[in-house]
Amino acid sequence: MNREELIYRTMQKHMDTLPVGFPATPSGVEIRLSKRFFTPEEARIATCLSMTPQSVANIYERARKTGISIAELQTKLDHMVNKGCIIAVKEDGQKLYRNAVLVVGIYESQVNRLTPELLQDMALYTREAFGREIFQVRTPQVRTIPVGKSIPLPEKYHVGRYDNVRELIDNNTGQLAVANCICRQAMDLRGQSCSVSDLRELCLILDGEPYIDMGLARPITPEEAFDILDKAREAGFVLQPLNSQRPDAICCCCGDCCGILRNIKQFPHPADYYVSNFYAEIDPELCTGCQVCVERCQLDAPYMTDGIAAINLDRCIGCGNCVVTCEAGAVQLKKKDEETIPPRNSEDLYKKIAAERATRKQL
């Protein structure tokens, strides 16, 4: 193994200790991916970071052995942020840096700069190792919340703010932004464009200033965000915010393009892999057999029996899309008996995932 290969292998092993790992493969495609995202010097710097945001001074204590100056380190870190290789946050006016996981993180930051070669490597890596990595823990990185106008009446059910997309937008304190959906960009690049909708600007970012600065997103108002959500609802997209009470982003997803939905759709019990506090129920006395819910569902949960629709709860993730298009009012969302309260923020989310991953490795 030459010096450069050793640098990338060292970084791979470091990245594999993150909450969402970066496992090695027989083909070595993970090294090829690493080279697409990091230069050798950036790979060395990445091994000096962790998932805990740290100052340049703290990072320099580990990076100084490479001979880099603290001024050069600052420049390199900011460049890596702009490339989407690492993440910068501001705390008490200070800029801090941390590692980013491959998904959701580094890959999503390649929006608007995807290449066929990157997609080919990502597909191979998913087949060889990363697909298993994503689904090895019980706590997913994203959750499902009902689309607007599908939530039951407040006086009937207590609905947490984290399950109400309007409240997430209304109570957001960051700069709202919207970015193109990388999943749909990928499918367009493969020549397999979405059959559900021609909408592309669908990734809502609740603290979007960093992504605006990177040129990956544009600022929007709450009213514009609601307009995007209305269009997404009309198209039948599933709302998938990051799995925390204060999510960083809300994705509008379909079974054609979304990597998560597209893959889990193939499983016999997709609902087992989702976090959702609701499920759909059909009143057979009201159902007219129009089959709109069957055609609209991204996970094939509704089905017809004797001319009346029914719900396969092994496939229902409580997105609410069948509710808002049932003209007969036969479909309602029901709240599950046991509510799942998401982690407080992304830091708590990744701590929880890391703990589950560590426990699994010990078994």
N, C-alpha and C positions, 0 to 999 in steps of 0.2 A: 504494500500500500504506500503510494507516494505521499508527499507532505500535504498536497491539496486535498487528496481523498481523505487523509486522516483528519483534517480540519472539519470537513463536512460530516464525517462519521461521528466525530466528537459532538458536533452540533445536533445530529440526529438523536444521539443518546440523551443529550440534554433535553431536547424537545419531547422526547418520549416520557420524560418525568412530569410533564405538564398534565393538568386535569384531563384534557383530551390528548391522548398520546400520539406519537409519530413513529410507529413500529417499523422495524426493518423488514425487507422482503427478499425473496430469493433472487429477483431480477435486479434489485438495487434501484428501482424507479424512484424511491424516496430521495436518493442522492441527486438524481437528475432534477427532481422537483426543487430540491434545496438550491441547486445552482441557478435555477430560473429566478428564484426570489432573492438570494443573497450572494454577494461577492465573497471571496475567501475572508477578507478582513471583516466584513459584516457578519459572517458566520461566527468568527471568533468573538465579536462583540456580543452577539446574541446569547452566547453561553455565559455571559456575565450578568444576564438579566434573570428575572423570575416572574411569576404571576403577581407578585406584590410590587406595586409602583414604587420606584426608587429615584432619588435625585441623581444628577450627573456626578456629583461628588462621591456618592456611595458606589455607583457603578465603576467609577474611575479607580477605586481601591482594588478592584479585581482586574480591571482592564490595563492598568499601568504597566504590567509586566510585558505587554506586547510592544512597548516603546511609544505608544500613542500619547499625545499631549491631551490635557483636559479640554482645550479649545477644539482640537481635532475631533475628540470624542463627541462633543456637543454637536458639531457639524454632521458627523456620521449618524448619530442618533436621529437627528431631525430628518436627514435624507432617508433613513430607513422607515421613519414614520410616513413620509410622503409616498414611499413605495408600498406601504401597507404591510411591511414585514414585522413591525412592532407597533405598540400602541402608546400614545402619550395622553396623559390626563393632567388636569390642573387641580391642585389642592392648596388652599390658602395662598393663592397667587403664585405658587411654585410649579414649574413644569416637571412632571415625573414620567418615568418610562417603565414599561413592562413587556414581557413576551406576549405574543399573540399565538393562539392555537391555529392549526391549519384551517379548521372549520368549526365554528363560525369565527372567522378572523382574517387570516392571510388571503385565503382564496377569494372571499367576498370583496376584498379591497382591490381585486384585479378587475372589477367592473370597468367597462369601457376600454380595457386593454387586454382582453382575452386573445389567445392565439389558438389555432388548431392543434399545435404541438403541446401546449399546456393542457388543453382538454383531453388529449390522447393520454398524456401521463397521469392526469387525475383519474381518468376512467380505469386505467390499469392499476393504479394504486388502490383505488376503491375495491376492485375485484380481489386483489392479492391480500390486502391487510386492513385498509382503513374502514371499509364497510363494517367489519366485525368490531373495530375499535369504537365506532360511533354508537353502536347498539349494545355494548357490553355492560352498561350501567342502567339503573332504573330511572334515574333523574335525567330527562332530556334537556338539551340546551334551549329548545323552544317549547311553547305550550299552545293550546288552541283556545280562543275565546269566541263567543258568539258574534256574528255580524250584527250591525246596527238594526234596530227594529225587530229583532228576533228574541230578545231577552224577555222572560216572563215579567208580569207586573210587579213592581217593587213591593207592593203590599202583600203579594203572595209568596215571594221568595226574597231572602236577603241576598243581594248581589254585591260581591266585593268590588271595590274600585278597580282592582287588577283584572276583573272579568268584564268590565264595561269600557268599550273602546272610546266612547265619547268622553268619559271621565278621564281616561288616560291622556287624551288630547287636551281637554279643558284644564287639567291640573298640571300640565307639563310646564316646567320652568326653563327649559333649554330652548335653543333656537331650532324650530322645526325645519326639516329639510326632506327632500325626496330625491331618490336615486333610481337609476334604471335597475331593473331586476336582473341580476347576473344569471339566474337560471334560464330566463327567457333569451338572454343574449347568447348563452351557450347553445341552446337549441336552435336559434337562428343561424349560428355559425356552423352548426352541423347540418343545416338544411332541413331541419325538422321543426319548423316554426309552430307555435302554439295554435291549437285548433279551437281553444276556448275564447280567446280574445286577442286583439292586436294592441292592447295596452302594454306599455313597457315601463313607464315611470310609476312604479308601484311599491318601492321600498321606502317606507316612512321611517325617518330617523328622528328620534325625540331630542337628542342632544347632538345636533348636526353640524355645529361649527367646525370641528376638525375635518369633517368630510367635505364641507364647503371650501375650506382652505386648501384641501388637496385637489379640488376640482372634480370630485366624484359625485357631488350632489349640489342641488340648488336650494336656496332658502324659500320657504313657503309660509303662509299664514295658517292659523287654525281653520279658517273657512276653506282654504284650498285643500287642506288635509281631509276635511269632511267630504269635499267634492270627490276626491280620489277614492275615499272609502265607499261613497255612494256608487261610483262606477264599478268598483271592485265587487260590491254586493250584487249589482245588476248582472255582472258577468258570472257570478257564482264562485268567487274566490274564497278560500279559507283564510281566516286571519290567524297568523302565527307570530305573536310577539316573543321576544326572548323571555325565558322562564324566570321572571322576577317580578316583584311588586312594582318596581320602577324600571320597566324594560327600556333598553337603549334604542330598540327599533321594533317595528311591526311590519311583517312581511305579508303580502297578499298572494296566496299560492294556489296553484292548480295541479291536478294529477298528471297533466301533460308534461310540465316542465320542472316543478319543484323536485329536487333530488330526494328529499325526505318523503313527500307524498308518493312520488312515482315508485320508489322502492318498497315502502311499507304497504302500498296498495297490493303488492304481490303476496303479502303474508296472509294466512288464513284468519288471524285475529289482530287486525291493525290497531284496534282500540287499546290493546295491551301496551302499546308503545307510545301512547299519547297521554298528556296531562290535560284533563278537561273536567270541569265541574258540572257539565250538562250532558244530556242525551235527548234524542228526539223520540216522540211517541205519537202514533197515528190513531185517531179515533175512527174505527171502521164504519161507524154509523154515518160519519160526515164525509168520508172519502168517496169521490166520484170516479176514481179509477183513471184519472187523466194522465198519470205517469210522469208528470213534470218533475216530481221529486226524484224519480228513478233516473231520469235523463240528466238531472242537475248535479247529483251527488258526486263529489270527487273521489269517494272511496267505495262506491257501490253498496252503500248500506241499505237503502230502500229496495224492496223487491215486490213483485206482484204475486198474489195468491188468490185464485178465484175472482179475478177482476178487481181486487182491493189491494192497496199498498200496505206493506208492513215494513218494520225496521229490524235489520240484523244488528243487534247491539254489539256483537263482536267487531263490527266494522264502523259503528257510529262514533264520531269524535265530538259531537255536540257543537258543530260550527254554526248551525241555524239557517243555512242556506235553503233548506227545504221548507222552513217555516215561512219565510218572507215571500215565497212564490206560490204558496198553496191558497188559491182563490176560495176554496171551500172552507178554509180555516180548520182543516182536519189534523194538521200537524202542530204540535207544541213542543217547546223545550221543557224538559223536566230537570230539576236540580238533583244531583246525586245525593244520597243519604249522607255520605261522608265527604266533606269539602276538603279539597287540597289547597292549602295556602302556599303560594310560591315563595321562594327565598326573597329576602328583603331587597337585595340588589345583585348585580352581576358578580361582585366579589364573593358574596355568600353562596351564590349558585355554584361557582367553580370550586369553592371549598367543599361543598357537599358532593359534587361530582368526584373530586379528588379523593375524598374519604371512601366513597363507594368503590372507586377503582382500586385503591390500596387494599381494601378488604377482599375484593375479588382476586387480586393477585396472590393473596395469602392462602386462598382456598386450594 
